[in-house]
């Protein structure tokens, strides 16, 4: 579970507030999309949730999906993949497990399973330079999932990909959520992606960033969602809310 309580962020006195009184909750097994105009603090919020930068005021609680009284493990998928070019696919994916001192045999089994899940069996010996953009992003997602996180944070993970690859990976993430029910939060600039990927859509507005609207998306994850009237109706709601946030 993710609980965000009255988060404010100031980097310096000249910039002033970047985020102002951000409060929301994401329950276990739930997904949320965050969308808003450039400069409203979406990525800053994600970095605070990941523990990479501290809030100025307020606090976050990230709990284990199996034990609510324990701190949850968080994984982060970056927009630019964040792969080490001198490491193979296998070495990139197993990095977190290696840092946790997981035995080599278990690491190997986990990497092979994840490569199969990502549709990349037998590609573990390749280097990032030998992969397409979609394959690189799948490796980045596999690396994030290798440590069995409770919470997955994604910062515009598909923005640099072509439309067909982007839609394919969105479908892959949807199928993964159906299988594992992992709690995830995705930042995006795409209205369609926000609706397809989030059970709820949180719309930020202005600078400092504030929560403008939270839209419920009850048909998220259903078969053929992209073809349903509810998909287009939800997009209309998001677009109207975004217009008001500018």
C-alpha positions as CSV (number, residue, x, y, z in Angstrom):
1,X,0.0,0.0,0.0
2,X,1.1,3.6,-0.7
3,X,0.0,6.4,1.6
4,X,1.0,9.9,0.8
5,X,0.2,12.5,3.5
6,X,0.4,16.3,2.9
7,X,3.6,16.1,0.8
8,X,5.2,19.5,0.0
9,X,8.5,20.0,-1.7
10,X,10.8,23.0,-2.0
11,X,14.2,22.7,-3.8
12,X,15.3,26.3,-3.2
13,X,13.8,29.7,-2.3
14,X,13.9,31.0,-5.8
15,X,11.8,28.1,-7.2
16,X,9.4,28.1,-4.3
17,X,7.0,25.2,-3.9
18,X,7.2,22.4,-6.4
19,X,4.5,20.2,-4.8
20,X,1.8,21.5,-2.5
21,X,-0.1,19.3,0.0
22,X,-0.3,16.1,-2.0
23,X,-2.4,13.5,-0.3
24,X,-3.7,10.2,-1.7
25,X,-3.6,6.5,-1.1
26,X,-3.1,3.4,-3.3
27,X,-4.4,0.2,-1.7
28,X,-2.7,-3.2,-2.1
29,X,-3.3,-4.7,-5.6
30,X,-4.4,-1.3,-7.0
31,X,-2.9,0.7,-9.8
32,X,-2.8,4.5,-10.3
33,X,-1.8,6.7,-13.2
34,X,-0.5,10.2,-12.6
35,X,-0.9,12.8,-15.4
36,X,-0.6,16.5,-15.7
37,X,1.1,19.3,-17.6
38,X,4.9,19.6,-17.8
39,X,6.5,21.1,-14.7
40,X,3.7,20.2,-12.3
41,X,6.0,17.9,-10.2
42,X,5.0,14.4,-11.4
43,X,8.5,13.0,-11.5
44,X,9.5,14.8,-8.3
45,X,6.6,13.0,-6.6
46,X,7.8,9.7,-7.9
47,X,11.3,10.3,-6.7
48,X,10.0,11.1,-3.2
49,X,8.0,7.9,-3.2
50,X,11.1,6.0,-4.2
51,X,13.0,7.5,-1.4
52,X,15.5,9.2,-3.7
53,X,14.7,12.7,-2.5
54,X,13.1,13.7,0.8
55,X,9.9,15.8,1.0
56,X,10.2,19.2,2.6
57,X,7.1,18.5,4.7
58,X,4.7,15.6,5.0
59,X,5.5,11.9,4.8
60,X,4.9,8.7,2.8
61,X,4.1,5.2,4.0
62,X,5.0,2.2,1.8
63,X,3.8,-1.1,3.2
64,X,4.4,-4.7,2.4
65,X,1.5,-6.2,0.4
66,X,1.6,-9.3,2.6
67,X,2.3,-7.7,6.0
68,X,0.8,-4.3,6.5
69,X,3.0,-3.5,9.5
70,X,6.2,-4.0,7.4
71,X,7.9,-1.5,5.1
72,X,7.3,-2.5,1.5
73,X,10.1,-3.1,-1.1
74,X,10.0,-0.6,-3.9
75,X,11.3,-0.9,-7.5
76,X,11.7,1.9,-10.0
77,X,11.5,1.7,-13.8
78,X,13.2,4.7,-15.5
79,X,12.1,6.5,-18.7
80,X,15.5,6.0,-20.3
81,X,15.8,2.3,-19.3
82,X,18.8,2.8,-17.0
83,X,20.6,-0.3,-18.2
84,X,24.4,-0.7,-17.8
85,X,25.8,-0.9,-21.3
86,X,28.8,-3.0,-20.2
87,X,26.6,-5.6,-18.6
88,X,24.7,-8.4,-20.4
89,X,20.9,-8.7,-20.2
90,X,21.4,-11.4,-17.5
91,X,23.7,-9.3,-15.5
92,X,21.4,-6.2,-15.7
93,X,18.4,-8.2,-14.5
94,X,20.1,-10.0,-11.7
95,X,21.8,-6.8,-10.3
96,X,19.3,-6.3,-7.5
97,X,19.4,-9.9,-6.5
98,X,23.2,-9.9,-6.5
99,X,23.3,-6.8,-4.2
100,X,21.0,-8.8,-1.9
101,X,23.5,-11.6,-1.9
102,X,21.0,-14.1,-3.4
103,X,22.8,-17.4,-4.4
104,X,23.8,-17.7,-8.0
105,X,21.6,-20.6,-8.7
106,X,18.5,-18.8,-7.5
107,X,19.5,-15.7,-9.5
108,X,19.9,-17.7,-12.7
109,X,16.5,-19.3,-12.2
110,X,14.8,-15.9,-11.6
111,X,16.4,-14.3,-14.7
112,X,15.4,-17.2,-16.9
113,X,11.8,-17.0,-15.7
114,X,11.6,-13.3,-16.1
115,X,13.1,-13.4,-19.6
116,X,10.5,-16.0,-20.6
117,X,7.7,-13.8,-19.0
118,X,9.0,-10.8,-21.1
119,X,9.1,-12.8,-24.3
120,X,12.9,-12.8,-24.5
121,X,14.0,-16.4,-23.8
122,X,17.6,-17.1,-24.8
123,X,18.6,-13.4,-25.1
124,X,20.4,-13.2,-21.7
125,X,23.9,-13.0,-23.2
126,X,23.2,-10.0,-25.4
127,X,24.2,-6.4,-24.4
128,X,21.9,-3.4,-24.4
129,X,23.4,-2.1,-27.7
130,X,22.1,-5.3,-29.3
131,X,18.5,-4.7,-28.3
132,X,15.6,-2.7,-29.7
133,X,14.0,0.0,-27.5
134,X,11.1,-2.3,-26.6
135,X,13.5,-5.1,-25.6
136,X,15.6,-2.7,-23.4
137,X,12.4,-1.5,-21.6
138,X,11.4,-5.2,-21.0
139,X,14.8,-5.8,-19.5
140,X,14.4,-2.7,-17.3
141,X,11.0,-4.0,-16.1
142,X,12.4,-7.5,-15.5
143,X,15.2,-6.0,-13.4
144,X,12.6,-4.1,-11.4
145,X,10.5,-7.3,-10.8
146,X,13.5,-9.5,-10.0
147,X,13.5,-8.6,-6.4
148,X,9.8,-9.3,-6.0
149,X,8.8,-5.7,-5.0
150,X,5.6,-4.8,-3.2
151,X,5.4,-1.5,-5.2
152,X,6.5,-0.7,-8.7
153,X,7.1,2.9,-9.7
154,X,7.3,3.8,-13.4
155,X,8.4,7.2,-14.8
156,X,7.0,7.5,-18.4
157,X,8.4,4.0,-19.1
158,X,7.1,3.8,-22.7
159,X,7.4,7.4,-23.9
160,X,10.4,6.9,-26.1
161,X,8.9,3.9,-27.9
162,X,7.0,3.6,-31.2
163,X,3.2,3.3,-30.9
164,X,3.0,-0.4,-31.6
165,X,5.8,-1.3,-29.2
166,X,4.3,1.0,-26.6
167,X,0.9,-0.7,-26.8
168,X,2.4,-4.1,-26.7
169,X,4.3,-3.3,-23.5
170,X,1.2,-1.7,-22.0
171,X,-0.7,-5.0,-22.7
172,X,2.2,-6.9,-21.1
173,X,2.1,-4.8,-18.0
174,X,-1.7,-5.3,-17.8
175,X,-1.3,-9.0,-18.1
176,X,1.4,-9.0,-15.4
177,X,-0.9,-7.1,-13.1
178,X,-3.7,-9.6,-13.7
179,X,-1.3,-12.4,-12.8
180,X,0.5,-10.9,-9.8
181,X,-1.7,-8.0,-8.6
182,X,1.4,-5.9,-7.9
183,X,0.7,-2.4,-6.7
184,X,2.1,0.1,-9.2
185,X,2.1,3.8,-10.0
186,X,2.9,5.2,-13.4
187,X,3.6,8.7,-14.4
188,X,2.7,9.5,-18.0
189,X,1.9,12.4,-20.4
190,X,-0.5,10.2,-22.5
191,X,-4.2,10.3,-21.8
192,X,-4.8,6.9,-23.4
193,X,-1.9,5.4,-21.4
194,X,-3.2,6.9,-18.2
195,X,-6.6,5.3,-18.7
196,X,-5.3,2.0,-19.9
197,X,-2.8,1.6,-17.1
198,X,-4.6,3.0,-14.0
199,X,-7.5,1.8,-11.9
200,X,-7.5,5.4,-10.8
201,X,-6.2,8.5,-12.6
202,X,-4.7,11.3,-10.5
203,X,-4.5,14.6,-12.3
204,X,-2.0,17.2,-11.1
205,X,-2.3,20.9,-12.0
206,X,-0.2,24.0,-11.9
207,X,3.1,24.9,-10.3
208,X,3.3,24.1,-7.5
209,X,1.7,20.8,-8.3
210,X,-1.6,20.1,-6.6
211,X,-4.2,17.3,-7.0
212,X,-6.8,18.7,-9.4
213,X,-9.0,15.6,-9.9
214,X,-9.0,11.9,-9.1
215,X,-11.0,9.8,-11.7
216,X,-12.2,6.3,-11.0
217,X,-11.7,3.8,-13.8
218,X,-13.6,0.7,-12.8
219,X,-13.3,-1.1,-16.2
220,X,-9.4,-1.1,-16.0
221,X,-8.0,-4.5,-16.7
222,X,-11.1,-6.0,-18.3
223,X,-10.7,-7.9,-21.6
224,X,-10.7,-5.7,-24.8
225,X,-10.8,-2.6,-22.6
226,X,-9.4,-0.5,-25.5
227,X,-12.5,-1.3,-27.6
228,X,-15.1,-0.5,-25.0
229,X,-17.1,2.7,-24.7
230,X,-15.9,3.0,-21.1
231,X,-12.3,3.4,-22.3
232,X,-13.2,6.4,-24.5
233,X,-15.6,7.9,-21.9
234,X,-12.8,7.8,-19.3
235,X,-10.4,9.5,-21.7
236,X,-13.0,12.3,-22.2
237,X,-13.2,12.8,-18.4
238,X,-9.4,13.0,-18.2
239,X,-9.1,15.5,-21.1
240,X,-11.7,17.8,-19.6
241,X,-9.9,17.7,-16.2
242,X,-6.6,18.4,-17.9
243,X,-8.1,21.4,-19.7
244,X,-9.2,22.8,-16.3
245,X,-5.7,22.2,-14.9
246,X,-3.8,24.3,-17.4
